[in-house]
Amino acid sequence: ARAMGYGSRTLHLLIDYFQRSTTSHVQQQSTASLFVPISQLSLCDNGPIWIGASFGGTLQLLNFWSRAQFRPVYLRQTASELTGEHTAILLRCLKGDHDWLDSFVQDARRRFIALSSSPCFREIELGFALAYLGHADSDQHVDNTIIDEHEQLTNLRNHSGISALANFSDRDLIRLEMYARNAIDHRVIADLAPLTATLVFTSRLQVRLSSLQAAVLFGFALQRRDVDDLSNTLNIPSNQVLALYNKAMRKISQCLQRMQKEEEGRDSTQTGVAVDLPDENAASSLSIRLTSSN
């Protein structure tokens, strides 16, 4: 019965039942038991607003529940001693406003990213990590364009342009640009890598990455893996790992530059005063100094 659609069909019928039926009993249940027997449900005018699932986190199971529009809100830090899996909790909103679930999902991603280099999550599978963060096709090592699964989180990122730029100085942006142009080594921007990756995976920077680019960015910048480790994990040469990382950083740098120009344009329009753009000679001078010091 595996992979024949029985599970998906059963889940579809269960969700359809919850959406059509109503019960106040479900909302009174402890969160330790997300599902209750249908025989115990009592019908009334107000139904449940969400439905959830909890399981040992694997990529296959995560993809299954994600296809059913369940979204991860929790990942246990300690793995099971028996299976080595981290318990995951996913929720799906059945009715009403989804903003509360968007907030939980964003918070779960932020916490997962913050702990991704810690012992609890540093060795977690890259495909699972990307799927948990909402990137499609993360289980396939192909160069398909992928986008964050919920681009509709506009309420969480309408202000993201200015706040994202506020994390970088002008010299930081120059360093990123120099690396994107292969003018300096990746070690020179090592301090900026976690921040840039965090902005991407929390949807505060809208950058489209391929599956491999996203995997390399997450493993290199957030899990702090070295090139050889990623090369063995992804089964690709070390020079290709660095090339993918450079492509990802190039897209991030270009996005930040566009945002900077838009912000400068808005400032000049509002004040009616011309804004001096960064001197290209200064960027070249900084590039020479960084290259020499490296």
Backbone torsions as a table, in degrees:
resi	resn	phi	psi	omega
1	ALA	NA	-9.6	-177.1
2	ARG	-68.5	137.3	177.5
3	ALA	62.0	22.7	178.1
4	MET	-107.3	2.3	174.6
5	GLY	93.6	0.8	-179.1
6	TYR	-66.0	-42.0	179.7
7	GLY	-62.7	-45.4	179.4
8	SER	-62.2	-41.1	-180.0
9	ARG	-66.3	-42.9	179.0
10	THR	-61.8	-44.1	179.4
11	LEU	-64.0	-39.9	178.2
12	HIS	-60.0	-43.2	179.8
13	LEU	-66.4	-38.3	179.3
14	LEU	-65.0	-45.0	179.2
15	ILE	-64.5	-40.6	178.8
16	ASP	-61.9	-37.8	178.2
17	TYR	-63.8	-46.1	-179.4
18	PHE	-64.1	-35.4	-179.1
19	GLN	-73.4	-31.3	179.6
20	ARG	-88.5	-36.4	-178.5
21	SER	-87.9	165.9	-179.8
22	THR	-133.7	145.4	178.8
23	THR	-157.2	138.7	173.2
24	SER	-94.9	-15.0	-177.7
25	HIS	-67.1	-36.2	-176.9
26	VAL	-62.2	-41.7	-176.1
27	GLN	-67.9	-16.3	-180.0
28	GLN	-92.8	-3.2	-177.7
29	GLN	-75.0	151.6	173.9
30	SER	-66.5	146.1	177.8
31	THR	-66.8	-11.1	176.9
32	ALA	-68.8	-20.7	178.3
33	SER	-126.7	95.6	-173.3
34	LEU	-76.4	-24.1	178.3
35	PHE	-116.1	141.1	175.1
36	VAL	-124.3	151.0	179.0
37	PRO	-56.8	137.5	-178.9
38	ILE	-60.3	-30.4	-179.4
39	SER	-63.9	-20.6	-178.4
40	GLN	-91.2	-4.5	-177.0
41	LEU	-78.9	137.4	175.2
42	SER	-113.2	130.9	-174.3
43	LEU	-79.7	139.9	175.6
44	CYS	-152.8	-167.9	-174.0
45	ASP	-82.7	-22.5	-176.6
46	ASN	-113.4	122.6	-178.1
47	GLY	-98.6	176.1	178.7
48	PRO	-66.9	146.6	179.6
49	ILE	-95.3	-11.4	177.9
50	TRP	-150.7	161.5	175.5
51	ILE	-136.4	146.7	-173.7
52	GLY	-136.4	168.1	177.4
53	ALA	-144.1	148.4	178.0
54	SER	-135.1	133.9	-176.9
55	PHE	-161.5	165.7	173.5
56	GLY	-70.1	121.2	-169.7
57	GLY	-68.7	115.7	169.3
58	THR	-129.4	158.1	-178.2
59	LEU	-62.8	-40.6	-178.7
60	GLN	-63.3	-45.6	179.2
61	LEU	-67.7	-39.7	179.4
62	LEU	-62.5	-41.7	177.9
63	ASN	-65.6	-38.2	179.4
64	PHE	-60.8	-50.6	-178.4
65	TRP	-70.9	-31.9	178.5
66	SER	-66.6	-38.0	177.0
67	ARG	-62.1	-26.1	177.5
68	ALA	-89.1	14.2	175.9
69	GLN	69.8	24.7	169.7
70	PHE	-86.6	143.2	-174.8
71	ARG	-126.8	136.1	-175.3
72	PRO	-72.4	134.0	179.0
73	VAL	-124.6	-4.8	-178.6
74	TYR	-160.9	141.0	173.9
75	LEU	-138.9	119.1	-176.3
76	ARG	-66.9	138.3	-176.9
77	GLN	-73.3	-34.5	-179.3
78	THR	-92.8	131.2	-179.8
79	ALA	-82.6	155.2	177.7
80	SER	-65.5	134.0	178.2
81	GLU	-67.2	-25.0	-178.0
82	LEU	-83.7	-46.3	-174.7
83	THR	-107.7	-18.2	-175.9
84	GLY	76.8	10.3	-178.0
85	GLU	-95.3	149.5	175.8
86	HIS	-94.3	126.9	179.8
87	THR	-64.8	130.7	179.8
88	ALA	-117.4	145.8	174.3
89	ILE	-121.0	127.9	179.6
90	LEU	-123.5	144.9	179.1
91	LEU	-125.9	152.6	172.2
92	ARG	-132.1	130.6	178.4
93	CYS	-79.4	130.1	-177.8
94	LEU	-94.2	-27.5	-179.4
95	LYS	-162.7	166.8	176.3
96	GLY	79.9	-165.7	-177.6
97	ASP	-72.3	137.0	-179.7
98	HIS	-92.4	-0.4	-173.7
99	ASP	-59.1	-38.0	-178.7
100	TRP	-63.9	-37.1	178.9
101	LEU	-73.2	-38.1	175.4
102	ASP	-56.2	-41.9	-179.4
103	SER	-65.2	-42.4	177.5
104	PHE	-63.3	-43.0	-179.1
105	VAL	-63.3	-45.7	-179.8
106	GLN	-62.9	-40.0	178.8
107	ASP	-66.7	-39.2	178.4
108	ALA	-64.2	-40.4	178.2
109	ARG	-65.3	-43.0	-179.3
110	ARG	-61.8	-42.5	179.8
111	ARG	-67.3	-40.7	179.6
112	PHE	-63.4	-42.7	179.2
113	ILE	-63.8	-42.0	-179.0
114	ALA	-63.1	-28.7	-177.4
115	LEU	-101.6	3.6	-173.3
116	SER	-64.8	-24.4	178.5
117	SER	-95.3	-1.6	179.7
118	SER	-80.5	162.9	-178.7
119	PRO	-56.1	-28.8	-175.7
120	CYS	-70.2	-31.5	-176.2
121	PHE	-123.1	0.0	-174.0
122	ARG	-65.7	-30.5	-178.0
123	GLU	-99.8	9.0	-178.2
124	ILE	-66.9	147.8	-176.2
125	GLU	-61.0	134.9	-177.3
126	LEU	-62.3	-40.4	179.3
127	GLY	-61.7	-41.0	178.1
128	PHE	-66.0	-41.9	-178.9
129	ALA	-61.2	-43.8	-179.7
130	LEU	-68.1	-38.3	177.3
131	ALA	-65.3	-38.8	178.4
132	TYR	-63.5	-34.3	-179.9
133	LEU	-85.1	1.5	172.2
134	GLY	92.0	24.4	178.5
135	HIS	-102.0	125.1	-177.9
136	ALA	-74.8	158.8	177.1
137	ASP	57.7	24.4	-178.1
138	SER	-73.1	-10.8	178.4
139	ASP	-91.8	1.4	-178.8
140	GLN	-119.5	125.3	-179.3
141	HIS	-86.4	68.7	178.7
142	VAL	-129.9	158.6	-174.6
143	ASP	-90.4	57.3	175.1
144	ASN	-93.6	143.6	177.2
145	THR	-71.1	130.7	178.7
146	ILE	-125.6	149.0	-178.9
147	ILE	-128.8	153.4	175.8
148	ASP	-54.9	136.3	-171.0
149	GLU	-63.8	-26.1	-177.1
150	HIS	-123.3	73.0	177.6
151	GLU	-69.1	-10.3	-179.2
152	GLN	-79.0	8.3	179.2
153	LEU	-78.5	53.4	-175.1
154	THR	-65.9	-29.0	-179.1
155	ASN	-68.4	-18.2	-179.4
156	LEU	-97.0	-7.3	-175.0
157	ARG	-138.3	12.1	176.0
158	ASN	-61.6	-30.4	-179.0
159	HIS	-100.7	9.5	-169.5
160	SER	-72.1	-26.3	-177.4
161	GLY	-57.9	-53.6	-178.8
162	ILE	-68.6	-43.3	-177.2
163	SER	-64.9	-34.1	178.4
164	ALA	-68.1	-44.9	179.1
165	LEU	-64.5	-30.6	-177.5
166	ALA	-63.9	-15.7	179.9
167	ASN	-81.7	-9.0	-174.4
168	PHE	-122.1	141.4	170.0
169	SER	-86.8	169.3	177.8
170	ASP	-60.6	-37.6	179.6
171	ARG	-70.4	-31.3	174.4
172	ASP	-62.1	-45.0	179.9
173	LEU	-64.2	-35.7	177.7
174	ILE	-66.2	-42.4	178.4
175	ARG	-60.3	-44.5	178.2
176	LEU	-61.1	-41.0	179.3
177	GLU	-65.5	-40.3	179.1
178	MET	-64.2	-39.9	178.2
179	TYR	-67.7	-39.1	178.7
180	ALA	-61.0	-29.0	178.6
181	ARG	-93.0	11.0	179.9
182	ASN	60.8	29.0	-179.8
183	ALA	-88.6	-20.1	179.6
184	ILE	-137.1	165.0	-178.2
185	ASP	-79.4	156.4	-178.7
186	HIS	-63.8	-22.3	179.4
187	ARG	-66.8	-24.8	-178.4
188	VAL	-69.5	-25.2	179.6
189	ILE	-108.8	16.9	-177.2
190	ALA	-59.1	-33.3	-179.9
191	ASP	-71.8	-22.3	-178.6
192	LEU	-92.1	-16.6	-174.2
193	ALA	-60.5	-49.1	-180.0
194	PRO	-60.3	-39.9	-178.8
195	LEU	-65.5	-47.8	-178.6
196	THR	-63.4	-41.1	179.4
197	ALA	-65.8	-39.1	178.0
198	THR	-61.6	-42.3	179.3
199	LEU	-63.9	-36.4	179.5
200	VAL	-69.6	-49.2	-173.5
201	PHE	-78.3	-10.2	172.4
202	THR	-103.0	12.9	174.4
203	SER	67.7	18.2	177.3
204	ARG	-87.1	-13.5	169.3
205	LEU	-125.0	121.7	-178.2
206	GLN	-88.1	89.4	-178.8
207	VAL	-122.1	129.0	179.6
208	ARG	-91.4	124.5	-178.0
209	LEU	-125.2	149.2	171.5
210	SER	-73.1	169.2	-179.7
211	SER	-59.2	-45.8	-178.7
212	LEU	-69.1	-38.9	177.5
213	GLN	-61.6	-43.2	178.8
214	ALA	-65.4	-40.2	179.7
215	ALA	-64.7	-43.7	179.2
216	VAL	-66.6	-42.0	179.7
217	LEU	-62.4	-44.6	179.9
218	PHE	-65.5	-48.2	-177.6
219	GLY	-66.8	-39.9	-175.9
220	PHE	-77.6	-46.2	-171.7
221	ALA	-89.3	-33.2	-173.4
222	LEU	-105.2	-43.7	177.2
223	GLN	-82.2	-10.4	178.8
224	ARG	59.9	36.7	174.9
225	ARG	-78.5	154.9	177.1
226	ASP	-89.8	173.5	-174.5
227	VAL	-62.4	-43.9	-178.4
228	ASP	-63.3	-39.2	178.9
229	ASP	-62.3	-46.9	178.8
230	LEU	-66.5	-35.2	178.1
231	SER	-61.4	-43.7	178.7
232	ASN	-70.5	-37.8	-178.5
233	THR	-67.6	-43.8	-176.9
234	LEU	-90.7	-7.7	179.6
235	ASN	59.7	45.5	176.2
236	ILE	-133.9	157.0	-179.6
237	PRO	-62.4	155.0	-178.9
238	SER	-61.7	-38.7	-179.5
239	ASN	-66.6	-28.4	176.7
240	GLN	-73.6	-33.0	175.3
241	VAL	-59.7	-47.9	-179.9
242	LEU	-65.9	-35.6	178.6
243	ALA	-65.9	-41.5	177.8
244	LEU	-65.5	-39.3	178.1
245	TYR	-64.2	-41.1	178.8
246	ASN	-64.2	-40.8	179.1
247	LYS	-63.3	-41.0	178.7
248	ALA	-63.8	-45.7	179.9
249	MET	-66.7	-31.3	177.5
250	ARG	-64.7	-42.7	178.5
251	LYS	-65.1	-39.3	178.7
252	ILE	-64.7	-44.5	179.6
253	SER	-61.8	-43.2	179.2
254	GLN	-64.1	-38.0	178.1
255	CYS	-64.4	-44.1	179.5
256	LEU	-65.2	-38.3	178.3
257	GLN	-64.7	-40.9	177.7
258	ARG	-63.3	-42.2	179.2
259	MET	-63.8	-39.0	179.6
260	GLN	-64.6	-42.6	179.5
261	LYS	-65.5	-39.8	178.4
262	GLU	-64.0	-40.6	-180.0
263	GLU	-67.7	-40.4	177.8
264	GLU	-65.0	-36.4	177.9
265	GLY	-65.7	-40.5	178.2
266	ARG	-65.7	-40.8	-179.9
267	ASP	-63.7	-42.7	-178.6
268	SER	-68.2	-33.3	178.9
269	THR	-70.4	-40.3	-178.2
270	GLN	-71.1	-37.6	-176.3
271	THR	-92.8	-21.2	-177.2
272	GLY	72.7	16.4	179.9
273	VAL	-116.0	136.6	179.4
274	ALA	-65.6	139.5	179.9
275	VAL	-104.9	127.2	179.4
276	ASP	-74.8	124.8	177.6
277	LEU	-81.4	157.8	179.8
278	PRO	-57.4	140.0	-179.7
279	ASP	-71.9	125.7	179.8
280	GLU	-62.7	-31.7	178.8
281	ASN	-64.6	-34.3	178.6
282	ALA	-65.1	-40.3	178.0
283	ALA	-64.4	-41.8	179.1
284	SER	-64.2	-40.7	179.7
285	SER	-63.3	-42.6	178.3
286	LEU	-64.3	-38.6	179.5
287	SER	-61.3	-42.1	179.5
288	ILE	-63.9	-42.6	-179.3
289	ARG	-66.1	-41.3	-179.6
290	LEU	-66.6	-41.4	-179.9
291	THR	-64.2	-40.1	-179.8
292	SER	-66.7	-42.0	-178.1
293	SER	-69.5	-28.7	-178.8
294	ASN	-76.0	NA	NA
